[in-house]
Amino acid sequence: MTKSNFLTVLGVAICAIVVIPLALNLTTLNSVAEVITKSSKGIEFKQLGHADIPEITPDDLIYAVNARSVFVIPEYKLIFFTFPKVACSEWKRMFMRMNGNPNWCKIRGFNAHDPEKNLIKVLNDYDPEVATAMMTSPAWTRAAILREPKERVLSAFLDKAVKEDYYVKKCCNRLPDDEKKKCIKNEKKLDSFLYYVTKYKDQCFDVHWEAQISKIDSKWWPYVDIIGYQDNLQSDAQNILKHLTSARDSVSGRTAWERFGITGWGASDKCENRTNSFLQENTSTHKLDTGSHLTEWYTAETEKVVEDKWGIEWTEESVKFKEVKLFPGR
């Protein structure tokens, strides 16, 4: 569908002053048309073409380089932004369950990150004009959960450098010979890790320590309706799921939390025996209690490095991280 045809449909809806589904290709939308429903007010807001209403373009971060981390759950009109090191494995399993994927409860021997296995739609599965409608419609919920940056960077280091040799493969081995040797020799030292991933940004770039704020275009941050935080993970996740209902649910008005979140979760491989609520128990195979170990690893110098080199994390006014000052007197 061309952009002009799309706007024509919206114009007809305004004249009728009724609530109608957008006339969009159902195959393209993966049946999302059943619930891309607009109020006349919402349609008018888009139709008027206000200068401050952005549009999805092929070059947008959330539509291009970071597209695989922007998940769409059509039945619940949800767009969810995931970030590595912020319970993204658990969220993918939740979305698989919401979509009816029978593999959602498999933990070991199943890669929930594989798009060919999790079968979760992402934003760039849809045409730009459709993605724009979803990103700006008041009928849709756009949510994200973020992690305090110092804790997240440390978590990436502990998991990918101390626990695994991932950092050596993704960073050290890509450096000039002299630096490669130093990098490998000091792979389990936080100051060395911070030095190399910031000094050699191109060679050592990786999503696990990439800044969260930079993964979403600045024009789209104001449209993220619900922002939660890792330090309040269970409560914020519950809040998001309680906002979601489905017109297809046999129980009218039942929330996604009531349907999928209250029970069925846990670390057991026997799915039928799991009785915990969502995120009550972290089933990730690389879970780390990073928050309680900050002062064991950070020094005043390395804390300052993170504040400087990951400074963008504290620039988005809609994101309110808890204040962490490990060495306030420095």
N, C-alpha and C positions, 0 to 999 in steps of 0.2 A: 504494500500500500504506500502511495506517495504521501509526502507531508501535506500537500494541498488537500488530498482526499480525506486525510485524517482530521484536518481542521474543519472541513465541511461537515463531517459527522458531528463534531463537537458543536458547530454552529446550529445544526438542526436540533440538537438536544437542548440548547439554551432557549430556542424559540418555543419548544414544547414545554419547558419548565417542569420537567418530570425527571425521575430517576431511571436511567436506562443503562444497560450494559454497552460498553464501547463495541462498535461493529468492527472487530479485528479478527484476523485469521486465526481460527481455533487451533490449527496445527502449529502455527508459529508460537502461539501462546501456551501450548500444552494445557488446553482447557482453562487457562486463567481467565478467559472472557466471562466465564460463569460468575466470577467474582470481581473483575475489574468493573465495579459499578460506581458511578459518579453521581453525586448530588448535583443539582443545577448550579449551586453556588460553586462547587468545585470545578465544574466544567467552565463556568464563566471566568473564573480566576485564570485558568489556563488559556482560554480563548482570547482574552484581552491582550495577551502577550506582554505582560509587565516586564520591564527591563530586568528586574531582580529575580525572575523565575528562570533558572538555568535549563539547559537542554543537554541530554547525553550526546556526546560526540565520540567518534571512533577512537580518539586519542585520550579520552578521559582515563585516569588511572583505574577507576572502578570498573571500567568497561574494557580495558586493554591489559596492561601488564599485571594488574592485581585482580583480574576478573575471576580467577578460580577461588578467591576468598570471599566473594560476595554472593551469598546463597539466597535462592528464591524458593519460598514454599507457597505456591499459588493458592492452595485450598484455604490457607490461613492469612493470605494477603500479607506475608511477612518477607522483608528483605533483611538479612542478617549479615553483618560484617564480622568475619573471624580474623584472629591474629594468632600466629604461632606463639606458643608459651602462655596462652590464655584459654585453657580448657577447650581448644578447638576440636580435639578428638571426640570429647563427650558431646559437643554440640552437633557434630556430624552424625553421631549415632542417634541423637534425638530427632534430627531431621529425617533420617532414614526411617525411624519408627513412625513419624508423622506421615510420611509418604507411603507407608505400608510395605517397606522393603523388609522381607523376612530375615535378612542377615543383620538387622540392626543390633541385636544383642550379642553377636559374636565378638569376643575380645581378642583371644589368642588365635593366630593363624588367619586373621582377616584384616586387610588393610582398609580402614575406613576412610583414608585419604585418597584412595584411588577412585577417580570420577567414573570409571567404567564399572566399578563395583558399588559405590554408594548411590549412584544414579540420582544425585541431587542437582537440580537445575541451578544455574548461575545467571547473573544479570545479562551477560553478553550472549546468552542463548536466545535472547529476544531482540527484535529490531530496535534501533535507537529511539524511535518515537514511542514505542511501547515501553521501553525501559524508562524513558522520561516520564511517562504517565505514572508508572509505578513509583518512581522516586519523588514525585511531587503531589500525588493524590493523597488527600486526607483520609481516604478509605484504607490506605495501606499503613502498616507499621514498619519503621526502619529502626533497627536496634543494633547495638554493639556493646561488648564488654571488654574493657581495657585493663591493663595491669600497671601498677606504679612502675615507672621506667627503671629505677635503680634495681628494684627487685627482679624485673623482667630480664635485664641485661645479665644480672648475676645468675639467674636461672638458666639462661642460654649458655653461659660459660660452664656452669656445673654439669649440665646435661651433655653439651656438645664437645667440651674440652676435657673436663675432669673424668667424666664417666665414660665417654666414648672417644673415638679418634676422628669423629666427624669434622672437627675444627682443623685438624691436620690435613685432611683430604681437601676440604673446601677453602682453606686459606694458606697454610704453611707450604704445601706442595706446589702452590702457584706462584711462589715468590722467587726472586733471584737466589742463586745458590747460597751465598753467605747469609742472607736473611732467612732463608728456608731452614738452615741448620739452627740458627738462634731461636726461631719460632718453635721448632719441634722440641728443642732442648727445654724451653720454658713454657710448654703448652699448658701446664697446670698452674701457671701463675697469672693471677687476674690482671696485674699491671701490663704484662706482656700481651695478653689477649686483647686488652683495650688498645694498646699501642698499634698492633698489627691490623685490627679490623677498622681502625680509623685512619691510620697512615696509608694503608693500601686498600682504599675503598672499593676500587674496581675488582681487584683480584680477590678480595675477601668479602665481597658483598654476599649477604645471606638473609633470607626472610626472618630467621630466628632472632637475629639481633638488629634488624632494620627497625627504624623508629615507627611506632604505630600511627602517629598523626600523619606521616608522609604517605601512608598507603591509601588515604582517601583525599580526593581533590578538595581544596578549600571551599569551593562553591557548594559542595554537597554536605559538608559537616552540619550546617544549620538545618538540614532535612533529616538528620538522625534523631528520631523522636525520643528514644530511650537509650541512655548511656549508663551502663552498669560497670562495676569494678570487681576485680579479682578478690580483693580483701573483703567483699561482701557478696561473694559469688552466689551462694545458695539463695539468699533473699532476692537479689537482683534478677537472677534467672527465673525465679518463681514469679516475680513481678512482670517480666516480659511475657511469659507463657499465660499468665492470667489475663493479659490484654487481648488474647487471640481466641476467636471463635470461628466455627465453620458452618456455612449454610448447608453443607452436605452431612453434617453430623446427625445421627439418628436421635440424639438427645439434644433438644433445642436449648441453646444458651450455654451449653457445657464448654468450659474453657479448655485450652490445650493443656494447661496444668492439670486439670481434673482428669482429662482423658489419657494423657501420656506421662505426666510428671510425678504424680503422687506415689506411684508404685511401679515395680518392674525393673528396678535398677540395683546394681551391685557388681561385685567382682567375680561372682561365680560363673563358671562356664555353662552351668545348667540354668538356662534362662528362666524356666518355669519356677525356680526356687528363689528368685531374686525379689525382695520385698522392700528395698530401700526406695526413697524418693530420688529424683534426679539430682545428681551432684552431691547427695548425702555422703556417698563414698566415691572417691576418685578411682576410676578403673584404669587410668592411664598406666602403661607399663613403665613410663619414665617420670612418674610423679616425684616431685621434690618439695620438701618443706623449706623453701628458700627464704621466706620472710623472717623466720626466726634465726637466720644465720648471717644476716647482713653485716653485723659488726665483726664476725669471725673472718670475713674475707675483705671487706672494704678498709681502706685507709683514708685519711683526709685527702690525700693526693688523688687516689682513684675515684673517690666520690666526686671530686671536682671535675675530673675528666668526663665522667658521665653527664654531669650537669652542663658542661660546655659542649661536648660532641653530640649529645642527644638533646640539646637545648630546645629543638623544635617540639619536643613532647609537651612542653609547658606553655606553648604559644596559642593553642586553640582554646578560645574563651568558653566554649561549651563543655570542655572536658575539665573536671575538677578532681585532680589526683589528691590523695591525702598527702600532707606535707611530711617528707622524710628528711630530717637533718641529722645525719649520724655523727657529725663532728661540728656542732653549732658554733664552737669557739674558734674555728680556724680562720 
